[in-house]
Amino acid sequence: MKLIVTIKAGDTTQDIVLPVGQGTQSFKWLANAAAFRFVHDGIPRHGHNLSNHSRECLPLNTNLLPKDVYSADCPFYHPDDIIKNHVVDGQSITVELYLELPLDDYGIPKLSHWAFIAFRHGESHEEKRERYVQEKRDEVEKFQAERERQANLRQLEIERPKLEKMKVILADQLIHDAVIERTVNEEWALIKDSGVLDNLVPDEGQQEEIRSFLQRNYVELSDCYKFYSAVNSGGGTHTLEFIELNKFLCETSILGEEHSSAILRIFIDSHINAKTGKSKVKPSIHSEIHRHEFLLALIKISIFKFISLPKKEIARLKRQGQHIPNSKRNVPTAPKALEMVYEQHLAPLLANMPAGAKMRDAVASKEVLILFHDNLEALKRCFNKFAQSDSEDGSISLSEFSVFAMSAGFSGGGERRLGLQKSSSFRNGRASERKHSITGDKTSKGVTPKDIRQIFSASQNDRPEEVEEKNKEEVSHYEVMTFSEFVEAIARLGVMKFAQGGPKEGADDQSEELSYYECIKLAISAAVKCGVAEGNE
């Protein structure tokens, strides 16, 4: 191992190549070796000076005291640290030497921090030595932090055009407050125009509180709706069936099976599209509701749970002449009831929802956007191979997305995948069971058709629903997938497929978890290969 050492002493600088063997010596040894070479190389030979006049006058047996050891990569190397643990072969190191020692008013040498740490080992110097070491360590940390910051700034300048391009392409998928506000206002207008809300919550101030609540929590509520709207294969992935609403209420423990008749009544009464003439479908247990109708149903459910049921209990106690505790006397307002449902039943689950905020943050992260950009053309080719042939701007239906997922190897294959969190059924050894849960408590053999439907639904952007006529049928934009939605869906497929990697060494029932970025990278690779394969057929 050899190092390029720059020796500085006063105004004199010398560069040497210093062999250090295996690098098992300390930096103190390195500094002393450099000091020796500096003196030795300064002696005149055959009438030629190897250095300036001041250095050639140094006696051969002169011992110069090292002052500091550092490099462009690190401002401090501890004198006792081993060389090979901090530098590599061929690295440049700077060693500063004292030509003369500065003295204080009492004639005592004033040593640099490095020299004090290296040569002052007495007990009387221990405290000061430790303080100097800590100060130098802090200096190294600040240096490295600033170095990293500058590197990030340089990298950002390189990546900025890529990020800006991807943010334009994925604009509909990235969360924007203005878009959310517009969507909420449009869906709120549908609820208001039905007249149902005025009968349910007559107070306009409370209505505004409810609207504000929906806007604040719209993204999370939309995630919830998308997840459960794709649970059952009977209906569309953008509408909610009764069985899906019932599953949502049971899994979140908002209401139980004992309230099934009330749930059905709320479900049917929430079909405001039928009441306003926007839908010709007669409300029944077999019909479906849209997202704004789901929000209305949630308001009704909140009132039923925290207002209607408590009032019935109070009335029962009064009839029986029993004491009514103060805790039961105070019935909340409708906005408060909605907030209580969210905080007590939804928020804890949504916080752990793999397809929720964590997934959105991953898709919008700088690293993933760069990954998308670097594979953009290949992803476009893949999308075009599966896009509907009769769509003007290119779109993919659920069935075509399912074909893509199978062709790219995401679904089928029999590879066991553990959920992002192990379910109780898996811990009990019943791994063949599958529990669809918003928190990801599931076990399966690969990605299932239900997973694909839920990913298709979750990848739909939150713009207000648009319906166009196609082949004399009305088609919602939620029923097809654009390129930006396709890109997000690939990311979601990756997390679903690869979040649990291969088994850990020496463990039969545990798997090494991959980061979302690593999962998305694997998914993009699979999609790119699929696009190439399809293109060569």
ZIPE-V426808 format. One record per pair of residues at least 12 apart in sequence whose C-alpha atoms are under 8 Angstrom apart, sorted by the first residue. I is the first residue (numbers start at 1). J is the second residue. D is the distance in whole Angstrom. If there is no record, write none. Layout:
<<I/J/D> <I/J/D>>
This chain:
<<1/19/6> <1/20/6> <1/21/5> <1/22/6> <1/23/6> <1/88/8> <1/89/5> <1/90/7> <2/17/7> <2/18/6> <2/19/4> <2/20/6> <2/21/7> <2/89/6> <2/90/6> <2/91/8> <3/17/6> <3/18/5> <3/19/6> <3/20/7> <3/89/6> <3/90/5> <3/91/5> <3/92/6> <3/93/7> <4/16/6> <4/17/5> <4/18/6> <4/90/6> <4/91/6> <4/92/5> <4/93/6> <5/17/6> <5/18/7> <5/34/8> <5/92/6> <5/93/5> <5/94/6> <5/95/7> <6/92/7> <6/93/6> <6/94/5> <6/95/6> <7/34/7> <7/35/8> <7/38/7> <7/94/6> <7/95/5> <7/96/6> <7/97/7> <8/94/7> <8/95/6> <8/96/5> <8/97/6> <9/96/6> <9/97/5> <9/98/6> <9/99/6> <10/97/8> <10/98/7> <10/99/6> <12/52/8> <14/38/8> <18/34/8> <22/84/7> <23/82/7> <23/83/5> <23/84/5> <24/82/6> <24/83/6> <24/84/6> <25/82/6> <25/83/6> <26/79/6> <26/80/5> <26/81/5> <26/82/4> <26/83/6> <27/69/8> <27/77/7> <27/78/7> <27/79/5> <27/80/6> <27/81/6> <27/82/6> <27/83/6> <28/79/5> <28/80/6> <28/118/7> <31/66/6> <31/69/7> <31/95/6> <32/65/8> <32/66/7> <34/95/7> <35/63/7> <35/64/6> <35/65/7> <35/66/7> <35/97/7> <36/63/7> <36/64/8> <39/55/7> <39/58/7> <39/59/8> <39/60/7> <39/62/7> <39/63/8> <39/64/8> <40/60/6> <42/55/6> <42/56/5> <42/58/8> <43/55/8> <43/56/5> <43/57/8> <43/58/8> <43/60/7> <44/56/6> <64/97/6> <64/98/6> <64/99/6> <65/97/6> <65/98/5> <65/99/8> <65/115/8> <66/95/7> <66/96/6> <66/97/4> <66/98/6> <66/115/6> <67/95/7> <67/96/5> <67/97/5> <67/98/6> <67/111/8> <67/112/6> <67/114/6> <67/115/5> <68/95/6> <68/96/5> <68/97/7> <68/112/7> <68/114/5> <68/115/7> <69/93/7> <69/94/6> <69/95/5> <69/96/6> <69/114/7> <70/93/6> <70/94/5> <70/95/7> <71/92/7> <71/93/5> <71/94/6> <72/92/8> <72/93/8> <74/140/7> <74/143/7> <74/144/8> <75/139/7> <75/140/6> <75/143/7> <76/114/8> <76/136/7> <76/137/8> <76/139/8> <76/140/7> <78/114/7> <78/117/8> <78/133/8> <79/114/7> <79/117/7> <79/118/5> <80/118/7> <113/132/6> <113/133/8> <113/136/8> <116/129/7> <117/129/5> <117/132/7> <117/133/7> <159/370/7> <162/369/8> <162/370/6> <162/373/6> <163/366/7> <163/369/6> <163/370/6> <163/373/8> <165/373/8> <166/369/6> <166/370/8> <166/372/7> <166/373/6> <167/369/8> <169/484/6> <170/484/5> <170/485/8> <172/461/6> <172/462/8> <172/463/8> <172/484/7> <173/459/8> <173/460/8> <173/461/5> <173/462/8> <173/484/7> <173/485/7> <173/488/8> <174/360/8> <174/364/7> <179/462/8> <179/463/7> <180/215/7> <180/218/7> <180/219/8> <180/462/7> <180/463/7> <181/215/6> <182/464/8> <183/462/7> <183/463/6> <183/464/5> <184/211/8> <184/214/7> <184/215/6> <184/218/7> <186/464/7> <187/292/5> <187/464/8> <188/211/7> <188/292/7> <190/292/7> <191/272/7> <191/292/7> <191/293/7> <191/296/7> <194/272/6> <194/275/7> <194/276/6> <196/272/8> <200/300/8> <201/334/7> <206/333/8> <206/334/7> <206/335/6> <207/335/8> <209/335/6> <210/334/8> <210/335/5> <210/338/8> <213/335/8> <213/339/8> <220/350/7> <220/356/7> <220/357/8> <222/291/8> <222/462/8> <223/355/8> <223/356/6> <223/458/7> <224/350/8> <224/438/8> <225/240/8> <225/291/7> <225/294/8> <226/238/7> <226/454/7> <226/457/5> <226/458/5> <227/438/7> <227/454/6> <227/457/7> <227/458/6> <228/240/7> <228/244/6> <228/245/7> <228/247/8> <228/248/6> <228/454/8> <229/241/7> <229/244/6> <229/454/8> <229/457/8> <230/450/7> <230/453/5> <230/454/5> <230/457/6> <231/244/6> <231/436/8> <231/450/6> <231/453/8> <231/454/7> <232/244/7> <232/450/7> <233/450/7> <235/288/8> <236/479/7> <237/453/6> <237/454/7> <237/456/7> <237/457/5> <237/478/8> <237/479/7> <238/290/7> <238/291/8> <238/457/6> <238/478/6> <238/479/7> <239/288/6> <239/289/6> <239/290/5> <239/291/7> <240/288/5> <240/289/5> <240/290/6> <240/291/8> <240/294/8> <241/285/8> <241/286/7> <241/287/6> <241/288/5> <241/289/7> <242/264/7> <242/267/7> <242/285/6> <242/286/7> <242/287/8> <242/288/7> <245/267/8> <246/260/8> <246/263/7> <251/437/7> <252/345/6> <252/346/7> <252/349/8> <253/345/7> <254/305/8> <254/341/7> <254/345/6> <255/305/8> <263/301/8> <264/285/7> <266/297/6> <266/300/7> <266/301/7> <267/285/8> <267/289/8> <267/297/6> <268/283/6> <268/284/6> <268/285/7> <269/283/8> <270/289/7> <270/293/6> <270/294/7> <270/296/6> <270/297/6> <271/283/6> <271/289/6> <271/293/6> <272/293/7> <298/338/8> <299/334/8> <299/338/6> <302/334/7> <302/337/5> <302/338/5> <302/340/8> <302/341/6> <303/334/6> <303/337/6> <303/338/7> <305/337/8> <306/331/7> <306/332/7> <306/337/6> <307/331/6> <307/332/7> <307/333/8> <307/334/8> <307/337/7> <310/328/7> <310/331/7> <311/331/8> <314/328/7> <314/329/7> <349/438/7> <349/439/6> <350/438/7> <350/439/7> <352/439/5> <353/438/6> <353/439/4> <353/440/7> <354/420/7> <354/438/8> <354/439/6> <354/440/6> <355/458/7> <355/492/7> <359/492/7> <359/516/8> <362/516/7> <362/517/7> <363/488/7> <363/491/7> <367/517/8> <368/517/6> <368/520/8> <371/521/7> <372/487/8> <372/524/8> <375/524/8> <375/528/8> <378/528/6> <378/531/7> <378/532/8> <379/487/8> <379/524/8> <379/527/7> <379/528/6> <379/531/7> <380/483/8> <381/531/6> <381/532/8> <381/535/8> <382/527/7> <382/528/7> <382/530/7> <382/531/4> <382/532/7> <382/534/8> <383/396/8> <383/483/7> <383/486/7> <383/531/8> <385/531/7> <385/534/7> <385/535/7> <386/400/6> <386/401/7> <386/404/7> <387/400/7> <388/400/8> <394/482/7> <394/483/8> <395/480/6> <395/481/5> <395/482/5> <395/483/7> <396/480/5> <396/481/5> <396/482/7> <397/479/7> <397/480/5> <397/481/6> <398/453/7> <398/456/7> <398/479/7> <398/480/7> <398/481/8> <401/456/8> <402/449/8> <402/452/7> <405/452/8> <407/530/7> <408/526/6> <408/527/6> <408/529/8> <408/530/5> <409/526/7> <410/446/7> <410/447/6> <410/493/7> <410/494/8> <410/497/6> <411/446/6> <411/447/5> <411/448/6> <411/449/8> <412/445/7> <412/446/6> <412/447/7> <412/448/7> <413/445/8> <413/446/7> <414/445/5> <414/446/6> <415/445/5> <415/446/5> <416/444/6> <416/445/4> <416/446/6> <417/443/7> <417/444/6> <417/445/6> <417/446/6> <417/497/7> <417/498/8> <417/500/6> <418/442/7> <418/443/5> <418/444/7> <418/500/6> <419/440/6> <419/441/6> <419/442/5> <419/443/5> <419/444/8> <419/496/8> <419/499/8> <419/500/7> <420/440/6> <420/441/7> <420/442/8> <420/499/7> <420/500/7> <421/439/8> <421/440/6> <421/441/5> <421/442/7> <422/441/6> <422/442/7> <422/443/7> <423/435/8> <423/441/5> <423/442/6> <423/443/7> <426/443/7> <431/443/6> <431/444/8> <432/444/7> <446/497/6> <447/496/7> <447/497/6> <451/496/8> <452/493/8> <455/489/6> <455/492/6> <455/493/7> <456/481/8> <456/489/6> <457/478/8> <458/489/8> <459/485/5> <459/486/7> <459/488/6> <459/489/5> <460/478/6> <460/481/7> <460/485/6> <461/485/7> <465/477/7> <465/478/7> <466/478/8> <490/520/7> <490/523/6> <490/524/7> <490/527/8> <491/519/8> <491/520/5> <491/523/6> <491/524/7> <492/520/8> <493/520/8> <493/523/7> <494/519/5> <494/520/5> <494/521/8> <494/522/7> <494/523/5> <494/524/8> <495/516/6> <495/519/5> <495/520/6> <497/519/8> <498/514/7> <498/519/5> <498/522/8> <499/513/6> <499/514/5> <499/515/7> <499/516/7> <499/519/6> <500/512/6> <500/513/5> <500/514/6> <501/513/6> <501/514/6>>
